Amino acid sequence: MILKELRISRHLSQEQLAQMSGLNVRTIQRIESGNNASVESLKCLASVLEVDVATLTQERMMIDKNSDVWRSQPLWLKWWFFINYLSFKPLRKSSVRGMFFCHACGFALCAFAWFDPKALPGGLAFLLTAYFFHLLVWQGDKYGVWYDKPDDTPT
C-alpha cells in the first residue's frame, strides 16, 4: 500500500492521521506495514488524504536494487558494466544519453569532414562509441541489469 508515502507527502505523522481519520494509531501502523485494512478504515483514510480508495489499495512499484536479477548475472557481465560505467549500478538512461550524444557528435564531425578531412577519424570514433553504447543498452535490456526503469526511452 502507498499509505505511508501519501501520509509523508502531506507532512502528517501517524498520530495526526489517526486523529484526523478517527482511527487508532496502531491501525495506521498495521496498514502501513502491509496488513489488510477494512473497507471502513480505507474510506476514512481516503477521505482525509483526499484520494480514492483504489489509490490506497495500489501496490507500490519499486525496483529492488539488490535484486536477485543482478546477483544472478555472471561475473563477466558485472565487470563489463563496471568497466563501462565505473559503477556496479548501471543506469539505462545514462547509456541512452551517451549513445545519442556520441551519434550527434559523430555525425557532426563527419559532416565537418567535408571542409576539413582531419575531422573524419574523430567522427568515426564517436560513431563507433555510439554503437558500443547501443550494444550496452541491448545487453542491459537482455539481462535486466538496469537500476532505473527500462522504459525511459525506446531503443
Residue, then its C-alpha position, 0 to 999 in steps of 0.5 A: m500500500i502507498l499509505k505511508e508515502l501519501r501520509i509523508s507527502r502531506h507532512l502528517s505523522q501517524e498520530q495526526l492521521a489517526q486523529m484526523s481519520g478517527l482511527n487508532v494509531r496502531t491501525i495506521q501502523r498495521i496498514e502501513s506495514g502491509n496488513n489488510a485494512s477494512v473497507e471502513s478504515l480505507k474510506c476514512l483514510a481516503s477521505v482525509l488524504e483526499v484520494d480514492v480508495a483504489t489509490l490506497t489499495q495500489e501496490r507500490m512499484m519499486i525496483d529492488k536494487n539488490s535484486d536477485v536479477w543482478r546477483s544472478q548475472p555472471l561475473w563477466l557481465k558485472w565487470w563489463f558494466f563496471i568497466n563501462y560505467l565505473s559503477f556496479k549500478p548501471l543506469r539505462k538512461s545514462s547509456v541512452r544519453g551517451m549513445f545519442f550524444c556520441h551519434a550527434c557528435g559523430f555525425a557532426l564531425c563527419a559532416f565537418a569532414w567535408f571542409d576539413p578531412k582531419a575531422l573524419p577519424g574523430g567522427l568515426a570514433f564517436l560513431l563507433t562509441a555510439y554503437f558500443f553504447h547501443l550494444l550496452v543498452w541491448q545487453g542491459d535490456k537482455y539481462g535486466v541489469w538496469y537500476d532505473k526503469p527500462d522504459d525511459t526511452p525506446t531503443 
